[in-house]
Amino acid sequence: MAMETFEKIKTMIKRSLWNAVFVVILALVTLVALVSRAAAQPQAPAATASPAFSQRHREAPASPAGADSGLRLALAQEKKENGKGKEEEKAEKAAAPAAAEKKEVAADTGDSCVSCHVDELRDEAVKNWSADIHREKGLSCADCHGGNKRDPQESSMEKSTGFRGKPARADIPKFCAACHADPNFMRQRNPSIRTDQYDRYLTSIHGRRLEEGDKKVATCIDCHGVHGILRSANVNSPVYALNVPKTCGRCHSNPQYMAQYKIPTDQVTQYRTSVHGKLLYEKSDLGAPVCNDCHGNHGAFPPEVTSIADVCGQCHVINRDMFVKSPHKVGFDKEGHHECATCHGNHSIQLTSDAMLGVEQGAICARCHESGSQGFDVARAMRAGIESLKAEMEKGKQLLAGATNAGIEVSQALYEFRAANVALIQSRNVMHEINPKAFNDVIAGGLQVARQGQKVGRTAIAEARYRKLWALWPLLGIILMLAGIGLRLRAPKSESERKEKQP
């Protein structure tokens, strides 16, 4: 045994020695390789001064006392000159895009106006013109302002060349209409644009006042801009949907500017708090109506009393159709009420709710219909019908949810139950017709669906309880069997069994 242990120890020592020798050899080989690699690398050349520095250094006094200081001064001077050169290079690179843009505009339009007006107008006109939709379509300065764009002299702006210059404010709509009202011209540039904007503008409140001599009213450039006119789909365009309220508000939100017209100037502020404004600004919903969706754009005019329902009906089609058939339509028009706006408001329209219907405090119907009147009773009955449908729907939802949680399949019932919510939505639309029979029919259909869902839910919950009850019987049998086995094991043994176990 001792000899075996000795042999094992001896073998282990030998292995350790060989391992140590191997590690030493590997380290030596690595060291030799590193030394050879370092020796093979070329030496970095000594730093040399630039020719300018060398010349200055040779010209510098070589007195022993001033040698070091002269060298330092020469280095500092060279560094300063190199830095200045880099700054000038950076400035040239920064100015290159602007210069290129100027050359591009001038070359692209072939217009001498650009080369002359760059400095006089401080680049603003040229800068804006470079992004203008008209330039994109191949038009030049002379196409609007006239003159000879090939002539770089002042003679290019003589009347004989057709030079028109800057149009008077009152002439701007007609000025733009020279192209935009010409179907043949517009068909070549952009056939999708309507060519009746000028005719529509003349029918608008802006156009009519302009013809009467009011030069404060909006013209083409007040909404679209001048040299930097962008596509309406461009997010930076003042007529892009998100920017329209701000564009209209430049005039209509200015109390001093609008003072002579005696109209409110808080429309944009109200709009921002409305359900439409929240959709636009908070949810970026470009489908939300803005000023021109209701008032028009080129034919902007406040909606007539009898047309407000048609304006709102552009989006709210079903509600419009119901309202037109209601007694409110005739009564509102006769009394001069503003149709939809009478109940919902105009610029500050809020999200509708069932609380608007009925005769309770805060309900809109109670503003006009006194207690005991037919309208009062109809409004109260409609609100009660909607509340009853909502209550029955809530019961059905809870019962079907309980059945689902209990593990019973009720997907078909849940699908059919959605018809109750459809009926609730329909009832909120039908109430605009003020037709109790039509309203009650819709409510009755919804109640039937809701109660059928309740029935299915109750039946499913009862089945779940029944299944749980029957599931207890096998468990009870198992418990009884285990109890019998336990009693049998604990029972006292018979005399014969005890004798058999005795030794």
N, C-alpha and C positions, 0 to 999 in steps of 0.2 A: 504494500500500500504506500509506504514512504517513498519507494523508488518511482512509482507512477507519478506521485505528486512532484518529485524532483524533476522528472523528465518534462512534465507540463510547464513548469516554471522556466526551465532551460529553453524550451521551444518559444515561449512568449518573449524572453529576453532577446533571442535571435531575431525574431520578427520586428521588435521595436528598434533594434540596431539598424536593420536594413531599411526600415521606414525613415529613420533619421538621416541615413546616408542619402536616400533618394531626395529628401527635402532639401538638403544642403546642395546637392548637384543642381536641382531645379532652380534654386536661388542664384547660384553662380551663373547659370546659363542666362537667366533673366537679366542679371546685372550687366553681363557682357553685351547683351543685345541693346540695352538702353544706352550704354556708353558708345557703342558703334553708331547708333542712330543719331545721337547728339553730335558726334564727330562728323557725320556725313552732311548735316544741315549747313547751308551756306551762311556766312556771317552777314548780318545786316549792314548795309553801307552806311558810312558815317553821314550824319546830317549835313547837308550842304546848303548854303544860303542861295537865294535867288540871285540872278545876274544883277538886278538893281541894287540889292543889298551888298553884293560883292563889290560893285563899283563904288558905292558910298563908303564901304569899309576901307577900300584902298585909298580913297580920297581923304578919309578921316585922319587926323593927326595921330601918329604912332608913338606918342610919348609914353614912356613906361607908366607914368602915374595916371594917364587918362585912357589907357588902352581898354580897361574893363568898362569904364563909364561910356566910352564911345561906342563900344559894342552893344551895350544895353540900349543906348539912345537909337542906334541904327535899327535894332530889333523892334523897338516900340514904334518907330516911324513906319516900318514896313507893315506891322500888324494893323496900324491905323489906316494905311492906304488900302490894304486888302479888305478890311472891314467896310470901308466906304464903297469899295467896288461891289461888294456883295449886296449892300443896301441898295445901290443903284440898280443892280441886276434884279432884285426883288421888286422894286418899284416899276421897272419896265415890264416884268411879267404880270404884275397886278393890273397895269394899264392896258395890257394887250387885248383882253376880252372886250373891253369897252371900245377900243379903237377898231377891233375887228367887227364889232356889231355895227358901228357907224359905217364902215366900208361896205358891210354886207347889205345894210339898208339902202345905201346910195347906189350900190351896184345892182341890187335886186330890182329896185324901182326905176333905175335909169333917170333919176330925178335930181336936177341940179338944186332944187329947193333944200334938200337935205344938207348938201355941202355948205350952203350959205347960212342956214338957220341953226346949225349945230352950236355955234358960239353965241349967237344972239339970243337964242331961246334956252341956253344952258342945258341943252340935250333933253329937256323934258319932253318936247314934242316928238323928237326922234326916238327917245327911249320908249315912250308909250306906243308910238306907231309901230315899233318892231313886233309887238304882240297883237296888233289890231287885226280883226277878222277881215277887214277890207284889203289890207296889204296881203293877207294870206290868199285872197281871191284874185290878186294881181292888179289891184287898183293903186294909183299913186296920188300924190298931193294935187296934181293938176286935174284929176278926175272930179275932185270936189271943188277946188278953189279956182280952177281955170288957169290960164297962162301957158307959156311955152316952157315945158319942163326941161328942154334940151338947151335952152339959152341960159348961161350962168350970169348974165348981166341983168341990170334992172329993167331993161327993155322987155324981159320975159313977163313983166307984170303990167304991161300996158293994156288998155282996154281993147285995143285992136287984136290982141291975142286971146280974148275971151276971159281975161282975168276977172274973177269975182271977189276974191279975197275973203275976208271974214263976213259971213252973213249977219244981218240984223236979227235980233232975238225973235221978233215977230215973223221973220221969214224962214226960220229953221225948219218947221214941219214941211213946208213946200219945197225947201232946199233939199231935204232928204228924200222927199217923194219923187224928185226928178228921176231917181233910179228905182226906189222901192215901190213906186206905183206903176212901173212899166213892166208888164208881164213878159214881154219879149226879152228885155234886158235881164230880169231876174231869173228867167228860165235858164239862161246861160251860166249864171253864177250859183244860184241856189234855188232850184224849182220848188223846194218844200216850204219856202217862206210865202206867206200870203201877201198879196199885193193890194189889199184894201185897207191897210193900216191908216193911210192918210184920210180916206173917206170916213172911216170909223172915228178917227181922232176929231174930225170936224163935228161929229154928233155928240162928242163927250163934253162934259162940263168944262174941261180944260180948253178944248178947241173952241167952244162957243164963247168963252170969256176972252180968249185970245183975239177972236174976230171983233169983239166989242172994245178992244184996246187994252185989255189987262195983260201986261207983260210979265206979271209975277207967276202966272200959271205955268205948270210943267210943260216942257216941250221934249222933243226926242232926247236931247243931250242931258237933260236933268235926270233921266232914268238910265240911259244907256252909256253916257259918257261922251267924250269927244274923240281924241286921237287913239285912245286905248280901248276901243269897243271890243268886247269879248263875246264869244258865243254864250247864249243863255244857259247852256249846260255846263259852262265853266264855273267852278266853285267860287272864283274871284269876281265873277260878273255881278254887278249890282242888281240884275234881274234874275239871278239864280234864286230858286225857291227859298232857300234859307236866308237870303239877303233882302228879299222883297219888303218885309215890314220895315226894315231899317231904311231902305231907299225911299219908301213913301213917307216915313217918319221924318225925313230931312226937312220936309215942308210941313206936314200935317201934325208934327209934334212940336213945332216952334210957335209958341203963343204970340210973339211979336210979329212974326211973318204972317200968321193967319188971323190977326186981330180984326182986319177989315171984313173978313168973311163971316164972323160971328158963328163959328162952328166949334165943337169941342176939339181939344188937342191932346186928349188922353187915350186915343184909340189904340195906339201901339202898346201903351202901358197896360190897358185892359186886355188886349189880345195876349200878352205874355202870360197872364194869369188864367186864361181860358183853357178849355180842354183841347182846343185846336193848337194853341200856342205851346202847351206842354208837350203835345205830340211832336211838334216841330223842333223845339229847342232841347227838350230833355231826352227824347227818344230818337231824334234825328229822322223822323218820319216825313219824307218829302212828299208823301201823299196827303198830308194835312193841308187843309185850305189856308191860303194866305190872301192878302188884300185883293189881288187881281182875280182870284178864283171866284169871288163874290161880286166885286165891283167892275170886273173887266179890266183890260189893260189899255189898249189904244182907244177903246170906246168907253173909257171909265165914266160911270155915271151912277149916282146913288140909286139903288133899286126902287122902282115905283112901289106904292103900297100894295097893289094887286099882283106884283111879281115876286115878292119875297119868298113865297112858297116854291115858286119855280127855281129861284136861285138856290135855296137850300135843297130842293129836290134833285139838283145835279148829283148829289151824293146820297141823300136820304130819300130815295125814290119811293119806297113803300109808304113811309110816313107822309110824303107829299100827296100820294094818291088817296090815302085815307082822309087827310085833312080837306082835300078838295071836295069830297063827298059829304063832309060834315056840316051841320048847321052853323058851326063857327065860321066857315068860309064866307057865307052870306052875311052873317052878323058882323064880322070883323070888317069886311069891305064897306058895309053900310055905315058903321060907326067910325071908320077911319083908323082902326087898329092895325098894327103892323104884323099881322098874321103870325108866323113862327116866332118873330122877335118879341111878341107880346108876352109869351110864356117863357121863352128860353133866353131872351136878350139877344144882343148882336155881337159886339166885339168881346164881351166878357162871358161868353157861353160856358157854363159849367157842366160837368159830367152829370147826366140825368140820374134820377133815383126814383123809387116808388113813393118816397116822401113828398114828391111834387104833386102827386095825385091825391084827391080826397079833400076833406074839410077840416082836418086837424091843423094845429098851429104850424105855420110855415108852409102849408100846402098852397099851391098856386091857384087852384080852383076857388078857394075861399075868398080870394081877392075880389072876385066879381059876383059870385053866386051866394046870395044870402040864405040863411037858414029858412027852411020851409019851401024854397023854390024848387022847381023841377031839376034844374041844373045841380043844385046842392045835393038832392037825393041821388041823382045819377052818379055824381062824383063819389059820394060815400059808398054806394053799392059797388062801384068798380074797384075801389081800393079794398073793400072787404073781400071781393072775389079773388083778387091777386094775393092777398094775405092768406086766404084759406088754401089756395093752391100751393103756396110756398110751405105752409105748415104740413100739408099732406105729403108733399115731396120730401120734407125732412124726415118724417116718420118712415117713409119707404126707404130712404137712403140708409137710415140706422138699422132697419130690419135686414135689408140685403147685406149690409156690411157685417152684421152679426152672423148671418148664415155663412158668409165667406170665411170669417174667422173660425167658424166651427168646422170647416172642412167640407161643406156641402156645395156642390156644383150649381151655381146660379148665374152663370155667364150670360145665358140667353135672356134671363129676366133683367139683368143689368143693361143689356143692349136695348131691350124694348123700353126700359124705364127712361131712356134718353128722350123719348117722345114727350114726356111731361115737361122737360126743360124747354123743348121747342114750343110747346103750347104757352109756357110762361112768356117767352120772347114774343110770340105772336100776339098775346093779349096786350103787351105794352105797346105794340104797333097799332092794333085794332082800336085801342081807346081813342086814337086821334080821330076816328070816324064818328065818335059819340053815338054809337048805335048799340043800345043795351042788349038787343037780341044777338047780334053778331058777337059781341064781347062775351056774353054768357055761354054761347055755344063753344067758343074756344076754351073758356075756363072749364066747362063740363068735360070736354075731351081730355084735358090735362088731369082733372081729378080722377077720371076713370083709370087712366094709366097709372097714376100715383097709387091709387087704392089696390089695383091689381098687383103692383110691385109689393105693397105691404102684405097682401095675401100670400104671395109666393115666399116672402121672407119669413112670415110666421110659420108656414108649413115646413120650410126648410129647417128652421130652428127647432120645431117640434120633432122632426125626424132625427136631428142630431141628438136630442135628449133621449129619444127612444133607443138609438144605437148605443148610447152610453149605458143605458139601463140593461140592455141585453148583454153588453160586454161584461157586466158584473157577475152574471151567472157562472160562466166558466171559472172566473177568479174565485167565486165563493166555493165551487166544487173543489178546486185545488186546495184552498185553505182547509176545508173539512177533511180532505184526504191526509194532508200533512198533520193535522191535529190527531187523526186516528193513529197514524204511524207513531207519533210522539207518545200517545197514551199506551200504545202496545209496548213500546220499548221501556216505559217506566213502570209497567205492571209487575207485581211480585211473581217470581218464578215458581213453577210447580215443584213438588217434592221429588219427582222422578228426575227433573232437569238438574236440581241441586245435587242429587246423588251421582249423576253422570259426571259432573264437574269435579266431584271430590276425588282426591288421589287414592 
